[in-house]
Amino acid sequence: MACNPSNCQSNCYGNEEKAEVVVGEEYVSANQNQNLCIKCKTKEPIGGDEGRMFCIECFRSNLYGKFRLAVTSHAMITPTDNVLVAFSGGPSSRVALQFVHELQHKSLKNFDASRDRSLPVFGVGVAFIDETTISSLPSHDIDRAIQDIRLIVSNLAPPIKQLHVVPIEDIYSGDGTNRLKNLLDAVSDTTGKEDLLLHLRMLSLQKVASESGYNKIVLGLCTSRIACHVISATVKGQGYSLPADIQYVDSRWEIPIVLPLRDCLVQELNMLCHLDGFDSLKTVGFKGPCSGINGLVSSFVRILQEENPSRECTIVRTAGKLTPFHFNRIPESDDSVIPLATRRRQKRYNLKPNESISSESFCPICNSPLNKSDMLRLSNLGSCQTSSDRFGAACCSSCRFQILPKDPSSIDHFYSLLPQPLVARAKHSSYDNLSLLREQIQDCLLSDSEDES
């Protein structure tokens, strides 16, 4: 006799109906969880590509966690430090300043709550490079932006932070306005002009940090910016020095550079500024045409990111497999003021001697490490050459192609327009490191007996 719902003795149809109900409830529950934050599972996620998985609180916590992990793992900021945050007004530098302030504010609360007060609170300053003299924007727009920056910094208290508004022409010892304009005009290549201005900004930051007693500079470079730099540096022939620019720490400068937002995407930073109502300003610096390599690469990477949201991370992660240099680390310290946990994390994440490349000679313009061919050209330079010739020989191949004048007769004029720090760096590279260069390339040189034969 066939089994049917009316005469079924085993109740199999009833089990099927119950199973359908259970499966339906699980489907509804799973569907509801898809509309909740994947971390707290209690609140609805925010919209947008970067925040579709997290609610507002968890999204912010996740982004701050990336910042905090980078800071603690690489000992970027310790209790005895006095750090200078480079602030341009954009989303990246705005988030960097906000997170550094929150880290400092938490340290202050812990200091006030502790009995022995053994851990001091690190100091924070803010630097804005004023490019009024070379910017195409009206001066009143830049003045208004500077006032907004003063308001932003004053609201990030306690603790109080000093704001340094530094005119970029201050890298010259005297009145450098005309010399700076003439220097930029002497560079015909669009990409070279952009790169030279970037190096001058770094000189300005180094100058104010050194004069004001800061021992580290915090930049807001994020994954997106680094991904663009990876491709543009490759196009410019800077593959040898590329690993030096994409690490968390860069100590080749007098004042070390740290990148606590290295693992954050610009889309995430933009969304955080929107959600938290951070006041970010439009770029008020020099704006040239977007026809150079840097602008074209930025557009290219933006298209790649739209096609696949993981492209920027993939580019940086792939470039991260390159061997870094010995200066891409903060020197380990046995200072008892630094917490033991911080020292252990630094020892764990820091570069080992066999995991890095040693380099002692740098380009006087971009401060990039020189490869063997560059050092060979420098070591073979005769002593009768002029200062401008020695400067040109000390530059890396990229700067010689992009920045230096093509006409040899114009080199002397270009050299006379350079700020003193660049000239001094060239002299240091030409004289102090000459013996070291010959040691490093000894295998490539002919001996007297070989030359005679």
C-alpha positions as CSV (number, residue, x, y, z in Angstrom):
1,M,0.0,0.0,0.0
2,A,1.4,3.3,-1.0
3,C,2.4,5.8,1.8
4,N,0.5,9.1,1.8
5,P,-0.3,11.7,4.4
6,S,-3.7,10.1,5.2
7,N,-2.5,6.6,6.0
8,C,1.2,7.0,6.9
9,Q,1.9,5.0,10.0
10,S,5.6,6.0,10.4
11,N,5.0,9.7,10.5
12,C,7.6,10.3,7.8
13,Y,5.6,13.1,6.3
14,G,5.5,14.8,9.6
15,N,9.3,14.7,9.9
16,E,9.6,16.2,6.4
17,E,7.4,19.1,7.4
18,K,9.4,19.7,10.6
19,A,12.6,19.6,8.6
20,E,11.3,22.2,6.2
21,V,10.4,24.5,9.1
22,V,13.9,24.1,10.7
23,V,15.7,24.7,7.4
24,G,13.5,27.8,6.8
25,E,14.4,29.2,10.2
26,E,18.1,28.7,9.6
27,Y,17.8,30.4,6.3
28,V,16.1,33.4,7.8
29,S,18.6,33.5,10.6
30,A,21.6,33.4,8.2
31,N,20.0,36.0,6.0
32,Q,19.5,38.3,9.0
33,N,23.2,37.8,10.0
34,Q,24.2,39.0,6.6
35,N,22.7,42.3,7.4
36,L,24.6,42.7,10.6
37,C,28.2,43.7,11.4
38,I,30.5,40.7,11.0
39,K,32.4,41.7,14.2
40,C,29.8,42.6,16.8
41,K,26.8,41.0,15.0
42,T,24.5,43.4,16.7
43,K,24.4,46.5,14.5
44,E,23.8,47.1,10.9
45,P,26.9,47.7,8.7
46,I,27.5,51.0,7.1
47,G,27.2,51.5,3.4
48,G,30.0,51.8,0.9
49,D,32.6,49.3,-0.5
50,E,35.0,49.6,2.5
51,G,32.4,49.6,5.3
52,R,29.9,47.1,4.0
53,M,31.1,44.5,6.6
54,F,31.3,46.7,9.7
55,C,29.2,49.0,11.8
56,I,30.5,52.4,12.5
57,E,32.1,51.6,15.8
58,C,33.7,48.3,14.6
59,F,34.9,50.0,11.3
60,R,36.6,52.7,13.3
61,S,38.0,50.2,15.8
62,N,39.4,48.1,12.9
63,L,41.1,51.0,11.3
64,Y,42.6,52.3,14.5
65,G,43.7,48.7,15.2
66,K,45.8,48.7,12.0
67,F,47.4,52.0,13.1
68,R,48.1,50.8,16.7
69,L,49.6,47.5,15.5
70,A,52.0,49.4,13.2
71,V,53.0,51.8,15.9
72,T,53.6,49.2,18.6
73,S,55.2,46.5,16.4
74,H,57.8,48.8,14.9
75,A,58.3,51.1,18.0
76,M,57.3,54.1,16.0
77,I,56.3,56.1,19.1
78,T,57.7,55.5,22.6
79,P,57.0,57.4,25.8
80,T,60.2,59.5,25.5
81,D,59.6,60.5,21.9
82,N,58.7,64.0,20.6
83,V,57.0,63.4,17.2
84,L,56.1,65.8,14.4
85,V,53.0,65.0,12.3
86,A,53.2,66.3,8.8
87,F,49.8,67.7,8.0
88,S,48.6,68.7,4.5
89,G,44.9,68.9,5.2
90,G,44.0,65.8,3.2
91,P,42.1,62.7,4.6
92,S,45.3,60.6,5.2
93,S,47.2,63.3,7.2
94,R,43.9,64.2,9.0
95,V,43.4,60.6,10.2
96,A,47.1,60.3,11.1
97,L,46.8,63.4,13.3
98,Q,43.6,62.2,14.9
99,F,45.0,58.8,15.8
100,V,48.2,60.1,17.1
101,H,46.2,62.5,19.3
102,E,44.1,59.7,20.6
103,L,47.2,57.6,21.4
104,Q,48.7,60.6,23.2
105,H,45.5,61.4,25.1
106,K,45.3,57.7,26.3
107,S,48.9,57.9,27.4
108,L,48.1,61.1,29.4
109,K,45.1,59.4,31.1
110,N,47.3,56.4,32.1
111,F,50.0,58.8,33.3
112,D,47.5,60.7,35.5
113,A,46.0,57.4,36.8
114,S,49.3,55.8,37.7
115,R,50.9,56.1,41.1
116,D,54.6,56.2,40.3
117,R,54.1,58.0,36.9
118,S,57.1,56.2,35.5
119,L,56.0,56.4,31.9
120,P,56.1,59.9,30.5
121,V,53.7,61.1,27.8
122,F,55.3,61.6,24.3
123,G,55.1,65.0,22.8
124,V,53.3,65.9,19.5
125,G,53.8,68.8,17.1
126,V,52.1,69.5,13.8
127,A,53.9,70.9,10.7
128,F,52.2,72.4,7.6
129,I,54.3,73.3,4.6
130,D,53.1,76.7,3.2
131,E,53.6,76.8,-0.6
132,T,51.9,80.1,-1.2
133,T,54.9,81.5,-3.2
134,I,54.6,78.7,-5.8
135,S,51.0,77.8,-5.7
136,S,48.5,78.8,-8.4
137,L,45.7,79.2,-5.8
138,P,44.8,82.7,-4.6
139,S,46.6,83.7,-1.4
140,H,43.4,84.4,0.5
141,D,42.3,80.7,-0.1
142,I,45.6,79.5,1.4
143,D,45.3,81.9,4.3
144,R,41.8,80.6,5.0
145,A,43.0,77.0,4.9
146,I,45.8,77.8,7.4
147,Q,43.3,79.3,9.8
148,D,41.2,76.1,9.5
149,I,44.3,74.1,10.2
150,R,45.0,76.2,13.3
151,L,41.4,75.5,14.5
152,I,41.8,71.8,13.9
153,V,45.0,71.5,15.9
154,S,43.7,73.7,18.7
155,N,40.7,71.4,19.1
156,L,43.0,68.4,19.6
157,A,43.7,69.1,23.2
158,P,44.6,68.2,25.8
159,P,47.6,67.8,25.5
160,I,48.3,71.0,23.6
161,K,50.1,70.6,20.3
162,Q,52.3,73.2,18.7
163,L,51.6,74.1,15.1
164,H,54.5,75.0,12.8
165,V,53.5,76.7,9.6
166,V,56.7,76.6,7.5
167,P,57.0,78.5,4.2
168,I,58.8,76.1,1.8
169,E,61.2,78.8,0.8
170,D,62.7,78.7,4.3
171,I,64.9,75.9,3.2
172,Y,67.1,78.7,1.8
173,S,69.2,80.6,4.3
174,G,68.2,84.0,3.0
175,D,65.3,85.3,0.8
176,G,64.7,82.1,-1.2
177,T,61.4,83.0,-2.9
178,N,63.0,83.9,-6.3
179,R,65.6,81.2,-6.1
180,L,62.9,78.6,-5.5
181,K,60.8,79.8,-8.4
182,N,63.8,79.8,-10.7
183,L,64.8,76.4,-9.5
184,L,61.4,74.9,-10.4
185,D,61.4,76.8,-13.7
186,A,64.8,75.2,-14.5
187,V,63.2,71.8,-14.5
188,S,61.5,71.2,-17.8
189,D,60.1,67.7,-17.1
190,T,56.7,67.7,-15.5
191,T,57.5,64.5,-13.5
192,G,60.9,65.9,-12.5
193,K,59.3,69.1,-11.2
194,E,56.8,67.2,-9.1
195,D,59.5,64.9,-7.6
196,L,61.8,67.8,-6.9
197,L,59.1,69.6,-5.0
198,L,58.4,66.5,-3.0
199,H,62.0,66.3,-2.0
200,L,62.0,70.0,-1.0
201,R,59.0,69.4,1.2
202,M,60.9,66.6,3.0
203,L,63.8,69.0,3.5
204,S,61.5,71.5,5.0
205,L,60.1,68.9,7.4
206,Q,63.6,67.8,8.4
207,K,64.6,71.4,9.0
208,V,61.7,72.2,11.3
209,A,61.9,68.9,13.1
210,S,65.7,69.3,13.7
211,E,65.4,72.9,14.9
212,S,62.4,72.3,17.2
213,G,63.7,69.2,18.9
214,Y,61.5,66.4,17.4
215,N,63.1,63.0,17.0
216,K,60.5,61.4,14.6
217,I,58.3,62.5,11.7
218,V,54.9,60.9,11.1
219,L,53.7,60.8,7.5
220,G,50.1,59.9,6.5
221,L,51.2,57.7,3.6
222,C,48.7,54.9,3.1
223,T,48.5,51.7,1.0
224,S,47.0,53.5,-1.9
225,R,49.7,56.1,-2.1
226,I,52.4,53.5,-1.7
227,A,50.9,51.3,-4.5
228,C,51.1,54.3,-6.8
229,H,54.7,54.9,-5.8
230,V,55.6,51.3,-6.5
231,I,54.6,51.5,-10.1
232,S,55.8,55.0,-10.7
233,A,59.2,54.2,-9.2
234,T,59.5,51.2,-11.4
235,V,58.7,53.2,-14.5
236,K,61.3,55.8,-13.5
237,G,64.0,53.2,-13.1
238,Q,64.2,53.4,-9.3
239,G,63.8,49.7,-8.7
240,Y,67.0,49.4,-6.7
241,S,65.9,52.1,-4.1
242,L,62.2,51.2,-4.1
243,P,62.4,48.9,-1.0
244,A,63.7,51.9,1.0
245,D,60.5,54.0,0.4
246,I,57.8,51.4,1.2
247,Q,58.7,50.2,4.7
248,Y,57.1,51.2,8.0
249,V,60.3,53.0,9.1
250,D,62.9,55.0,7.2
251,S,65.9,56.1,9.3
252,R,68.2,57.2,6.5
253,W,67.2,60.8,7.3
254,E,68.5,62.8,10.2
255,I,65.1,62.6,11.7
256,P,63.5,59.1,11.0
257,I,60.3,58.9,9.1
258,V,57.5,56.5,10.2
259,L,54.3,55.4,8.3
260,P,51.7,54.2,10.8
261,L,48.9,54.2,8.2
262,R,50.8,52.0,5.8
263,D,48.2,49.2,6.0
264,C,45.2,51.5,5.5
265,L,43.4,52.2,2.2
266,V,42.6,55.7,1.1
267,Q,39.0,54.7,0.7
268,E,38.9,53.6,4.4
269,L,40.4,57.0,5.4
270,N,37.9,58.9,3.3
271,M,35.0,57.0,4.9
272,L,36.3,57.6,8.4
273,C,36.6,61.3,7.8
274,H,33.0,61.3,6.5
275,L,31.6,59.3,9.4
276,D,33.5,61.1,12.2
277,G,33.0,64.5,10.6
278,F,36.7,65.2,10.4
279,D,37.5,68.5,8.8
280,S,39.7,67.7,5.8
281,L,40.8,70.5,3.5
282,K,41.4,70.5,-0.2
283,T,45.1,70.4,-1.3
284,V,46.5,73.9,-1.0
285,G,50.0,73.2,-2.3
286,F,51.5,73.4,-5.7
287,K,49.4,72.0,-8.5
288,G,50.9,71.2,-11.9
289,P,49.5,69.4,-14.9
290,C,48.5,65.7,-14.5
291,S,50.3,64.7,-17.6
292,G,53.4,63.4,-15.7
293,I,54.2,59.9,-14.8
294,N,52.8,60.3,-11.2
295,G,49.4,61.5,-12.4
296,L,49.1,58.9,-15.1
297,V,50.0,56.1,-12.6
298,S,47.5,57.4,-10.0
299,S,44.7,57.2,-12.6
300,F,45.8,53.8,-13.7
301,V,45.9,52.4,-10.1
302,R,42.5,54.0,-9.5
303,I,41.0,52.1,-12.4
304,L,42.6,48.9,-11.2
305,Q,41.1,49.4,-7.7
306,E,37.6,50.0,-9.1
307,E,37.9,46.7,-11.0
308,N,39.2,44.8,-8.0
309,P,39.2,46.3,-4.5
310,S,42.2,44.3,-3.5
311,R,44.6,45.5,-6.3
312,E,46.4,48.2,-4.2
313,C,47.0,45.8,-1.3
314,T,48.3,43.2,-3.8
315,I,50.7,45.7,-5.3
316,V,52.1,46.7,-1.9
317,R,52.2,43.2,-0.6
318,T,54.2,42.0,-3.7
319,A,56.6,44.9,-3.4
320,G,57.0,44.2,0.3
321,K,58.8,40.9,-0.7
322,L,61.8,43.0,-1.9
323,T,64.7,43.1,0.5
324,P,64.7,46.3,2.6
325,F,67.7,48.3,3.6
326,H,69.5,48.4,6.9
327,F,68.0,51.8,7.7
328,N,64.4,50.6,7.5
329,R,64.2,50.1,11.2
330,I,64.2,51.9,14.5
331,P,67.4,51.1,16.5
332,E,66.6,48.8,19.4
333,S,67.0,50.4,22.8
334,D,67.4,49.1,26.3
335,D,65.9,52.2,27.8
336,S,64.0,51.2,30.9
337,V,61.4,53.9,30.2
338,I,60.2,51.9,27.1
339,P,57.8,49.1,28.2
340,L,59.2,45.6,28.0
341,A,56.3,44.5,25.8
342,T,57.2,47.2,23.3
343,R,60.8,46.2,23.2
344,R,59.9,42.5,22.7
345,R,57.6,43.4,19.8
346,Q,60.3,45.6,18.2
347,K,62.8,42.7,18.5
348,R,60.3,40.4,16.9
349,Y,59.3,42.6,14.0
350,N,62.6,44.4,13.4
351,L,64.9,43.6,10.5
352,K,67.7,41.1,11.1
353,P,71.2,42.0,9.7
354,N,70.9,39.2,7.1
355,E,67.5,40.4,6.0
356,S,68.6,43.8,4.8
357,I,70.9,45.6,2.2
358,S,73.7,47.9,3.4
359,S,74.1,51.2,1.6
360,E,76.2,54.1,2.6
361,S,75.9,56.5,-0.4
362,F,72.7,58.4,-1.3
363,C,71.5,60.7,-4.1
364,P,71.9,64.4,-3.0
365,I,68.5,65.3,-4.5
366,C,66.1,62.4,-3.6
367,N,68.3,60.7,-0.9
368,S,67.8,57.4,-2.6
369,P,70.5,54.7,-2.1
370,L,72.9,54.5,-5.0
371,N,73.5,51.2,-6.8
372,K,76.8,49.9,-7.9
373,S,76.8,51.5,-11.3
374,D,76.1,54.9,-9.8
375,M,78.9,54.5,-7.2
376,L,81.3,53.4,-10.0
377,R,80.6,56.6,-11.9
378,L,81.1,58.6,-8.8
379,S,84.4,56.9,-7.8
380,N,85.8,57.4,-11.3
381,L,85.1,61.1,-11.3
382,G,88.3,63.1,-11.6
383,S,89.4,65.6,-8.9
384,C,89.6,68.4,-11.4
385,Q,85.9,68.5,-12.0
386,T,83.8,71.5,-10.9
387,S,81.3,71.4,-8.0
388,S,78.4,71.2,-10.3
389,D,79.9,68.3,-12.2
390,R,80.5,66.4,-8.9
391,F,76.9,67.1,-7.9
392,G,75.6,65.7,-11.2
393,A,77.7,62.6,-10.9
394,A,76.5,62.1,-7.3
395,C,72.8,62.0,-8.4
396,C,71.0,58.8,-9.1
397,S,70.1,57.9,-12.7
398,S,66.5,58.9,-12.2
399,C,67.2,62.4,-10.9
400,R,69.8,62.9,-13.7
401,F,67.2,62.1,-16.3
402,Q,64.1,63.7,-14.8
403,I,65.4,66.7,-12.9
404,L,68.9,67.8,-14.0
405,P,69.0,70.0,-17.1
406,K,69.7,68.2,-20.4
407,D,72.1,71.0,-21.6
408,P,75.5,70.6,-19.8
409,S,76.0,74.4,-19.9
410,S,72.9,74.9,-17.7
411,I,74.2,72.7,-14.9
412,D,76.1,75.5,-13.2
413,H,73.1,77.7,-13.2
414,F,70.9,74.9,-11.8
415,Y,73.5,74.1,-9.2
416,S,73.6,77.8,-8.0
417,L,69.9,77.7,-7.3
418,L,70.0,74.6,-5.1
419,P,69.4,75.1,-1.3
420,Q,72.4,74.5,0.9
421,P,71.2,71.1,2.4
422,L,71.3,69.6,-1.1
423,V,74.7,71.0,-1.9
424,A,76.1,69.8,1.5
425,R,74.7,66.3,0.9
426,A,76.4,66.1,-2.5
427,K,79.8,67.2,-1.0
428,H,79.4,64.6,1.8
429,S,78.7,61.9,-0.8
430,S,81.6,62.9,-3.0
431,Y,84.3,63.1,-0.4
432,D,83.5,61.3,2.8
433,N,82.3,58.1,1.1
434,L,84.8,57.9,-1.7
435,S,87.1,55.5,0.1
436,L,84.1,53.3,1.1
437,L,82.9,53.3,-2.5
438,R,86.2,52.0,-3.8
439,E,86.1,49.2,-1.2
440,Q,82.6,48.2,-2.3
441,I,83.4,48.1,-6.0
442,Q,87.0,46.9,-5.7
443,D,86.1,43.7,-7.6
444,C,85.1,45.9,-10.6
445,L,88.3,47.9,-10.7
446,L,91.5,47.0,-12.6
447,S,94.8,46.8,-10.7
448,D,97.9,48.6,-11.9
449,S,99.5,45.4,-13.2
450,E,96.3,44.5,-15.1
451,D,96.1,48.0,-16.6
452,E,99.7,47.8,-17.9
453,S,99.2,44.4,-19.4
